[in-house]
Amino acid sequence: MPLVAAAVLPHGDFAFDPSLLSNPTSRAAADGLHRGSLLAGRLLADAAPDAIVLTTPHGLQTSWDVGIYQNAALQGVATVGRDLQESFGPASPRKLYPVSLDGQTDAGLAQQIMDVLSARHNVTLQRGWNGVLPMPLHWGEVLALSYVANASAAHCLPPLVTLGLPLSRYNLSSAVATGFLQLGRDLGRLLEASSKRVALLVSTDLAHTHWRNTSFGFSPHAAPFDAALGTWAARLDAGALLRDSAALVDQVYSCGWLGLPMLHGALEAAAEAEERKAGQGGKWSPLNASWAATLTAAPAHPTYYGMMAAVFQRRRRDAFVCPANTHRCADGCAPVEAGAAVCCGDGTACASGYRCADRPSFGPACVRARGDREAAPEFIPEAAPGPRPEPVPVLAAAEAPGAAVPLPMGTAGWELRYHLCRAGALPLHRLALPAAPPGQPLLFPYYSNLGPVGHHAAASAEVALIVQHGSGRNADDYFCSGVQAAAMAGLGGGRALVLAPRFMEPADGPPPSVVWWNGTFPEGCWRCGAESDPRASRDGRSTVSSFAVLDALLDALGAAKTSGALPSLRRVVLAGHSSGGQIVQRHAIFSRVPPRPQPFAVRHVAANPSSYAYFGPERWRGGRLALPDAAARVRCPDYDSWHWGLASRLPPFAASTPGGTNAALTLFAARDVVYLQGRNDTCDCNPTTAGCGCLSHGLETTCADELMGRFRLMRGRLYYAQLQAHFNASPAVHSMVEVPNVGHDHTLMWQSTQGLDAIFRW
């Protein structure tokens, strides 16, 4: 039987008994923790496990090893109320009372765990009194387990396997976190193969440094540490656990934190095992595709230390899964840009701060939730949809200070509604990249709605959409919005194959042999065509360009078409937004795939990128292309280097283009490229800029970017004009389409009439 459930429960006094506290604020925080802990305990008990594997920071300990209890009997008493003296000093009221707990060890499972883990990890059996007398339990075990015992019908526990965390947990947790993640994966594989129903329970409190007047002292990192763990527990967000909280854990004294990477690794292993059983071997999906994460008690610190409670349960395979960091409505998922979205109940939603309403002569829309903002100026309406290359004089006017431009999205009194997506599961597959050494494959992850490329489920697909995420690397969100856009274009029922590549960085926790980029500029910049980090390969040397990855996807689709696996495929679209638009635009220059390959047509759609690759050192000045003035060139000496231009610093893939840059530009001019611009992507600052009253979603504002224009709409118009001036061709090279009433938002761009036309209707 598989791992049936997992939970995180506190062992602090105040979550166990809020009545210890008299301060109303502290008492309210403790009440919430108490209720959430009771709920988590009941949910774990309802899973009816045959055994519970418990990690505890306060049991029998060694300096470095995980101790596995072996005595058959377990018995202990926790004294509740001791934390009052630590919190409020010796003069505080004494309210001490005992809580006792008895249990039994599952000796067979304990020995199995010892046998498996000892092959790769520092583990040891803990056996006392020749195994005859009960092994002692302390507060870290008694209080956490009491929530489960009290929730069971018989008020008793199933057999236990108790794992004591090492003494090094306080000051060396970050150093050994990766090892505990792997230990959890090995434990999860064992539990998945067990004949028993097993639950995993982590006993832990959070940061102990919220107050100054205790022996732990104060740390400004306590609050962000607890918040990061709350994010992880609510969404199984690996980055929040393994990057954000791990960066702070050694400074905040979280006693049981090492149990959390262990739990996360076990859930990863269980998810992978479930996928293999379902006949989807080789697939690697985010945890929230297989496990529903419920933060039953958000992090809170009634006194000097924080606590939380959470439970993780297997999802039904037929339930739809929302991408990470998105809002779930009853009828679908709102995108990440919507924040804490307002669900309209009709398959649509509004962004946070707006409400669902009908606008006269417009229809369903989102209006400001606060009535005093509803009179704010509206977006400039579309005058003439379709391709609209702008003449140079208009561009010159747009450059003038104070020129009228459309309002940035989010500053008007109304917005468009999101159409909710329902992608079912979020299946992540791996593409074997051809550049890898023999026997040492480099793998690249991508989402797909119809199985891996070439799968028989896609036999009816007429169009393939490769939808490319931006700097947030939220490929799951882009995948879901791409699936919904295909449905809105009338391409449901398997007529559209949607692929969402996922360019990973270290914070994403890439599995072995899955390529990742280190995020540095320009050497590790995936949006710029850089090579992957050699540490991702088995030999420590092999790399692959992000441009080669996109070529490999196109080649895989071509091979599947030629082989007959995709007989209906006629069009392939590579569409990216924001940083995704950047890689799509630059890939269109240096792709090795011919412009109009048989057996299908290929189109690149670059939506709202922050920057473009110019072909020469000139930039727009006063309505004409000219060198920036001398002061600007001194201030910004790299403005024409890659990735803003082609003068220098080309990545290896681009630099090795057959025939050089001129040959690449000739092919680029022959490609089918659409520049999709949000008419209201006009915010020209970032929230960190003093006086910035709009949200640009990470507008790049280096001097090299600013030479292209103040905001993305201007930069797109200017770049498109540069294309026409450079190639001096008739008809125009490529096309530009502006989307009315939409700013920097990939979902609304894809769902707009112009977006659907550019992607699917050509």
N, C-alpha and C positions, 0 to 999 in steps of 0.2 A: 504493500500500500504506500501511497506517496506521503510526503510531508503535508499535513492537513491544515495547519495554521501556525502562525507565529505572533508573538506579542512583545511589547516593551512595557514594563511596569515599574513604578518607582518603589523604593524601600524607605523613603523618608517618613518621619513621624507625622508630618502635618497633612500629607495626602491620606494617610491611614486614619487619622483622627483630627479633623479640623477644629473640634471643640477645644483643643489645646490652646488655640489662639483667641485673644480677646480683641485685638485691633480689627475693625470692620473690613478694611482693605485686605489685610493678610488673610482674614477668615474667608472672605469671598473667593480669593484665589485658591485657597486650600479646598473650599467646597467644590469648586470646579474640577480640581485634580482628583478629589475623592470620587465624585460621580463618574468621571471618565475612567478611573481605575476599576471601579466596580463593573462598568460596562465592558471594558476590555477583558476582565476576568471571566465575565459571563460568556462572552463570545468565544473565548478560548475553551471554556468548559463545554459549551454547546458543540464544539467540533468533535467531542467524544474521542480524544486521543487515547491510545493504548499506553502511551508513555510520554513524558515531558522531558526534554533536554533543557536544562537550566544553566545559564551562565551567571556567575555571581562574583562581585569584587570583594566580598567580605567573608568568604569562607576560608578553608584551609589553603594556604598559599605557599608558593616557592618564589624565588626571585625572578625566574624567567619562564618556567614551565607552566602550561595549563594542567591543573591537577584534576584527575577524574576520580570521583569518589567510588570506592569499591565495597565498603561495608554494606551488608544487606539492609540493616535498619538505620533510619535517620531520625534524629530527635533534637529539638532545640526550643529555646525560649528567646523572644525578643523583648527588650524592655522599652516600651513606648513612653516618650516624654523626655528623653535625655537631650533631645535637640533644643529644648527650651533654654537650658543653661548656655549652650554654645551660641544661641541666637541672641539672648537678652542678658546674659551675664549671670553670675552666681546668685544674685538677689532675686531672680525671677521665681515665680511660684513653682513648686515641685509637684508635678502631676505624673507620677510614674506608675505604670502597671504592666504586668507581663502578658504576652501573647505566645501561646505554645503551639507547636506543630509537630506531628509525627508523619513519617513517610517511609517508603520502601524503595530500595535501589533496584532497578532492572539490571541485574548483574550481567546477564547475557548481552544486552545491548551495550552496556558500559565496556565490556571486553571487546566487542566488535569495533566500537569507536576507537578504543585504545590501539587495536591491531592496525586499523587503517591509518589513523592520524600519525602514529609514531614513525611511520615510514618516511614522512616528510616534515614533521613538525616537532617542536619541543613539548612533549606531553609526558605525564607520569601518572601512575596509579597512586591514589591516596588511600591507604589502608591503615586503620588504627585498631589497637587492642586485639590484634590477631583476627580482626573482622568479626569478633564476637559481640562486643558492645556497640550500641548505636553510634554512628558518626555524628558529631555535633553540628547543628544548624545554627546560624547566627541571623541577625536582623536582615541582612541582604537576601537571604533565602526565605526566612519565615514570613516577612511582611509581603513580599511580592507573591509568594505562593498562596498566601491566605486569601487574596482576591479570587483565585481560581477555586480553592477548596470551598470557600463559603458560597460560591455560585453553583456548585454541583449539587445534584439532588441528594446525594448521600453525605454531603459536607466532608468529603475526603478526596484525596488525590490519586491519580493513576501512578504507577511506578515512575521513578525519576532516574535521570542520569545527570549528576551535578558536576559542572565544570567550573573549577575555581580559577579566576584570572590571576596572572602573576603580580607580584609586588611592584614590578616596574611600570604598572599601568598609569601612574600619575605623571611622571616626567619624561617617559619615552614612548608614549602612545603613538605619536605621529610616525616615529621611526619604524614601528612594527606593524602599522596598520595594514600594509599590503600583505604581510604574512598572515594576518588574521583574516583578511578577505579570502585568501587562498585556502586557509584552514576551513573557513565556512563553506567554500565551494566543495572541498573534499568531504566535509561532513554532510552537505546536502546530497551529494551523489550517493553516499552510503544510505542515508535515510530514505531516499527515493527507491532504493533497491530493497529496503527492509520489508518484511512481511507484516510489520506493525504500522498502525496509524500513529504518527509521531507529531507532536507539537514542539516548537522551539520558543523558549521564553528567555528574554534578556532582562535581568534585574539591574537597573541603573538609575542614578540621579544625574542631573546635568551639571552645569557650572556651579562651583561652590564659592564663587568670588563676587557675588552681587553686593555684599555689604562690606564696610570697612572694619567693623568692630568685632571681627571674629579671628580665629587663629589662621584662617585661610587668606585673609586680606581681601583687598578689592582689586578687580581687573576690569578695565574698560572693554575687554573682549568677552566678558561673560554674556551680555545681552545678545550680541551678534552670534555667538556660539550657540546659545539656546535657540535662537531664531533659525539658524541653519539646520539644526536637528529637527525643528518643527516642519520645515520645508521638506526635508527628507522623509519624515514619517507620514506626511500627508500625500506624497506623490512618488515615493521611492526614487527620489532624484539623487542619482549616484554622485553628481557633482556637489550637491549640498553637503553630503556626508563626507566623501573622500577628498574633496578639495577645500570647501569652505570651513567645515567644522574641524577637519584635520589640521588646518593651518593654525588653529587657535587652541586645540585641546591641551597642549602641554602647558598652557598658561592659566588654565581655569579650574584645574582639579575636578574633572568629571570622573567619578570613581569607576563606573562600569562601561565607559565608552567603547572599550575594545570589543565588547560583545556585539556592538552594532555593525561594524564591518563583517564580523563573523555571520551575523544574521543575514546581512545583505548578500554575502557570498552564497549562503545556503539557499536563499530564494532564487538567485541566479541559476544555480545548479538544478533546482527543482523545475524552473521554467524551461531550461534546455532539455531536461529529460522528458517533460510533457510534450514538447514539440517533436522530439524523436518518436515518441509513442504514437503521435498523430500522423506520422509519415512525412514529417517536414524536416528531416535531418539536414543539418548544415545551416538552418535558419537561426538567426540570433535576434530576438525581439526585446524591446524594452520590458522591464519587469512589470510595469503596470498593464501590459497585455495579458499576463497570466495571473497577477496578484492584485487584488483590490486593497489599497492602503487606506486605513481610516484612523485619523488622529482623534482619538476619543477624548483626550484632554490636551489642549495646546500647552506649550511650555509656559510655565509661570513660576515665580519664586516668592512664595509667601514670606520667607525670611531670606537667609543668606544664600541658599542653594535652590537651583531650579529643578523642576520635575516635569514629566509628561507621561502620557499613556497612549499607546497605539496598538492596533491589531491589524494583521495582514491575513487575508482570506483568499482562497483560490476563486478566480472568476469562472462563471459559467462560460463555456466556449462559444455560446451563441449571443452573448451580450456584447454591445458595442463598447469600444474603448476610446476614451478621449486622449488626445496627445498630452504630454507633460505640460504643466503650467497653463493649461487652458481651462475654461469654465464649462462645466457639464450641465446642460439643460435636460429635461425629461425626454426631449425629442431630438437631441443631437449635441454637438460640441461647438462652442464659440471659439474663435481663434485667439491666439495669445494677445493680439493687439486690443481685444475687447476688455481685457482685465477681468474684474469681477462683473461679468456681463449681466445684463437684465434680459431674462428669457421672455419672449413675447407670446409663447404658447402656440404659435402657428408655423413652427419650423424656422423662425427667424429670431434674432437677438439684437440688442443694442449694446453699445460700449458702456462701460462704467461711467456714471454721471449723466446718462441720458435715460429717457423713458420711451416706451413704445407708444406711438400715436400715429394718427393719420393727418397729413398736411393737405390743406385744400389745393385742389388742382394738381396734386402730386401723388397722393396715396400713402401707403404705409411708410413710415420713416421713424427716426429717432429724434426727439426734441430734448432740450436741456431739462434735467430734472428740477432745477431751480427756476422758478418762473421769472426771476429778474433777468435771466440770460436769454429768454426765448426771443427777445426783440433784437438780439445781436444780428449784425449784417449776415446775409446769406452768402452761399458760394456763388460764384459767377456761373451762370448756366451755360450749357454747351450750345454753340451756335450752329456748327456744321460738323457732325461726326464724320470720322474717316481720316485717312492719311492727310496730314496737313504740314508739309514742309514750309517753314516760316521764311519769308524774305529777309534779307540782311537788314533793311531799314527798321523793321519791327524789332529785330534782335538788338539793334543799336539803341532803340528806345527803351528796351527792357533793361539795358545796362545803366540807364541814367538814374542817378540818385532820386529817390522818391517816386519812381515810376509805379503806376498802379499795377498791382499783381493780385491774383486770387488769394483769398484768405487761406492761411494754413489750416489743414484739417484739424479739428478739435477746438478751434477758436470760434466757430460759428454757432448759431442757435440750433442747428439741426445737422444730422448726418444720415447717411444711408444705413439701411439695416444689413446685417450679416445673414446669409442663408447658412443655417447650421449644417455641419457635415456629420456623416455617420459612415465611417470606413470599416465598420465591423471590428475585427482584430487589427493590430498594427504589425503585420508580418515583415520582419527584416531578414533579407537574404544576403548572400555574399557572392560577389563576382570574383572569380579567379583572374588575376591580371596577367596578361601574356608576357610581361617583361620580367617576371620572377624567374630566378634560377631553377633549373630542373629539381624537382623534389622539395623545393622550398617556396611554395606559392605565397604570393602576396594577395590578400583578400580585401575587397572593398565592399562595405555594407550599403544596401539600398532597400527601400520599401517597395513593395509591389502589390497591387490589388489582384493580380491574376497569376501568382506564383513566380518562380524564377524565370528569367528571360528564356523563352523557348518552351515553356510549360504548355501542355495541351489545353489548359484552361483559357489561354489567350488566343485560341485558334480563330475566334470570330472578331478579334480586334482589328479595327480599320485604321485607328490612329494610336500612336504611342506618344504620351506626354512625359518627358523627363523634366520634372519640376524641381528647381534648384533653390535650396534654402539660402538665407542670408547669414549675417555674422553671428546670429544667435544659434546657428547650427540646429535649429528646430525642424529637422527633416520630417518628423512625424506630423507636425502641424501643417507643413506645406503639402505633405502627402494627402492628408485628410481634405484640405481645401482643393487640391487637384482632383480628387475623386468626386467631390461635390460639383466642381465646375464642369466636369465631363457629364455628370447627370443633368445639369442645367442646360448643357448643349444638346441634349437628347441622345447621348451616347452611353446609356446604361446597358445592362444586360450583356456585359462582356465586350461591347463594341469599342471600348477605349482601354488601353493598357496604360496605367499610371505608375511611373517609377520615380522615386524620390531619393537621389543620392545623398549619402550622409558623410560629409568630410569631417573627420573626428580630430579632436585635439586631446592632449593628455587628461584634461579635466573630465572628459567624457568616459574615461575608463575603458579604452579599447581593448578587446580580447587579444590574445596572442595571434600574431601574423596578420591582424587587421591593420591596414595602413593608417597612419595619422600624421598630422602636420603640427609643428611645434608653435605655430602662431606668430613667430617673429617676422619682421619685415626687413628685407624682402625674401630672405632665404626660406622661411617657413610659411609663406603666405599662400594658402590654397587658392584664394580668389585671384591670385596673380599668376597662376600656372607653375608655382614652385614645386620642387621635389618633396616627397614625403620624408619624414625623419627616418634615417637608416636604422635607428633603434627599434623600429616597428618590424624589421625583418629578422628572420632567424639567423642569418649570417652577419647581421650588424652592419651591412654595407649596402644592400640593395634598396633602391628608391624608385619612385614612379612620380611623374608629373601629374598634377591635377588635370591638366589638359589631356594627358594620355588616358586618364581614367574616363573622361567623358567620351573620348574617341573609342575606348574599349566598349562602352555601353552601346554606342552607335554600331560598332562592328559586330557585337553580339546580336543586336537586332537584325542586322543585315544577314548574318549567318543563319539565324532562325528563319528569316524569310526565304532565303535561298534553299534551305533544307526542306521547306514545306511545313515547318512548325507554325509559321505565322502567315498562312496563305492569303489572308484578307488585308494585311497591313499595306497601306498606301502612303501614309504620311507620318513623319516623326517630328516632334516639336521639342526643342530644348528651350525651356522658359525659366528665367531666374529673376528674382526680385531683390533689390538693394545690393548687398554684396553678391548675391546670386546673379543679379543683373550684370555685375562687374565681370564675373568669371565667364558668363555667357558671351558678353561683348568681346572679351579678349580671346576666348576660345574660338570665336568666329574668325578672328584674324589668323590664328596659328594652327587650327585644326588640320590634321593630315587627311581627314575624310574629304573626298572630292565634293565640290559645291552642289552638284546635282547628281548624287549617286543613284544608280539602280541597285536594288529594285524598288526604292521608295524615295520620295522627296523629303528634304530636311529643311526645317526653318528654325532660326534662332530668334527668340523674343527676349530682349533685355529691358526689364522694367525698373524704372526709378533707381538706376545706379548713382552712387555719389561721384564717381569719376569715370573717365574714359581714357583710352589710349589714343593720343593724337599722333598724327603722321609726320609732323615737323615741329620746329620750335616756335612757330607763330601761334598767337592766341588773339582772341577778338579784343580790339581796342577801338572804341568810337565807331563801330560799325564796319570795321575792316580787319582782316587778318594781318597781324604785324608782330614783330618781336616785342615782348614786354619791355618797358623802359629799363634803363641801366640800373636804377635803384632796385627794381623788382628782381632783376637777374642776379644782382649781388645778394639780395636778401634770400633768394630762393634758387640756389645754383643747380639743384637737382630737378627742377620743374619739368624738364623734358626727358628725364631718365624713366626707365620702366618703374611703375606701371602707368605713369601719366603720359609717357611718350615712348619713342622707340630709339632714342639716341644712344643709350647705354644701359648696362645692367640687365640685359635680357636673361630670363631664366634659361637653363640648358635646353629644355624642349624647344623654346622659341628660337634660341640662337642656332640650333641645328636644323632649322627648316631647310629642306632641299630648295636650292635657288636663292636662299636668303630672304630678307625682309621684303624686297620688291616683289618676289614671286608670291609671298604670302599675301601682300596687299592686292595683287591681281586676282587671286582666288577669293579674297574677302569681298571685293567689289562684285563678284559674280554670285555670291551667296544670297539667299533669301533671309534678310534680317529685318525685324520690326523693332523699333524703339517705342516702348509703351510708357507714356508719361502721365502721371497723375497730375491733373490740372491744379490741384491744391497741395502738391508737394512743394510748398514754398517757404517753409520755415528755414531761416538762415542762421540759426544759432542753436546751441545746446543748453539744456537746463542748468549746467554748471556756469554758463555765461551770465554775468550780472545783467539784470533787466530783460532776460529772455522770456517772452510770454507765450511761447509755443513749444511743441514737442517735435523735434526733427528726426527722432529715432536714429541717433548716431550719425548725423551728417558729418562727413569728414571735412575738416576745416584747416588743413595745413595750407601753407602758402601756395603749394602746387595745385591743390584743389581749388582754392579761391581764385586762381587765375583762370579757371574754367567757368566761373560764375558764382553768384552768391548762394543759390539754392538749386535743388536738383532739377526743377522744371527749366530754369534758365540754362543750366549746364547741358541738359538734353537738347534744347533748341539750338544752342550754340554749336554743340558737337555735330548735330545733323547738318547744320549749315556748313561746317568745315568739311564734312564728307562731300557735299555737292561742289564746294569750291575746289577741293583736291582732285576729284575725278572728272569734274566738268563734263558730266555725262548727261545724255538725254535718251530715254527718260531718267528720272532721278534714281540715284543709287540707294537701295533699301527704301524703307518708309518709316514715317513717324506718326504715331497715333496718340492723341491726348484723351484722357478719360476724365469727364467732368465730375465734380463733386467728390473726388477721391484724392486723398493725399498719399502718405507713405504707408500703405497697407496692402500686403500681398493678396489677402483674401478678396477684398473689394476690387482690386485690380483684375484678378482672374474672373470674378463673377460679373463684372460689368459687360454691357453689350459689346464694347470695343475689345475687351479682353477675350471674351468668348469667340468673337470673330477672328481675332489675331491668332488664337491658339487652335481653334477647332474648325472654323468655317472658311477654309481657303482651298 
